[in-house]
Every structure is written in C-alpha cells, then in structure tokens.
C-alpha cells in the first residue's frame, strides 16, 4: 500500500488533470480539431486510469474519503470548477462495492 501523503498528492494531480481536460475544451486558440480531439481522448483515458489506480491503492473507501476535501462535491464543482460527471469519477472510490450490500 502507498502511504497517505503520496496518495493525497496523486489525488491532487488527478484533480489538476481533470481541470486541464476541462480547460482544453474551452481554449480560445484555434488548432487542428483532429489534434485537439486526440489530446482530449488521451487525457480523459489517463484521468480514468489514474482514478482507478487511486481507488485501488486506498485501503478502504473510508481512506479514500479521508483524502477528499470537506464537502467534496460542492467544493469541486464550485471552487475547482469541475463538472459533476468528473467529480463523480473522483469520488467513486469512496463508495462501497455493491456486493458488500448483499
């Protein structure tokens, strides 16, 4: 298992990566659409992979939850300007697997 400080840093990196993905969509500079879409797809794939890594490295949903800021959904949407679907991916590691409820 990774210690919590590097895991917290990884979560911060993941939030920054999500902000870059959003920034890529709204850039004012006109570039090739094919290039922009390729970069967007790669960043989105990296974001999802990195999020899965953080979820697996956290010992439990509670540990993953302890890495998030207070009121993570509200804070990430309002302060960090992330869309709800990205926030859901980031906080999804805090949910218990469905098989634990049966």
Secondary structure, DSSP 4 states (H G I P E B T S, - for coil): ---HHHHHHHHHHHHHHHHHHHHHHT--S---HHHHHHHHHHHHHHHHHHHHHHHHHSSSHHHHHHHSPTTHHHHHHHTS---HHHHHHHHGGGSPPGGGG-
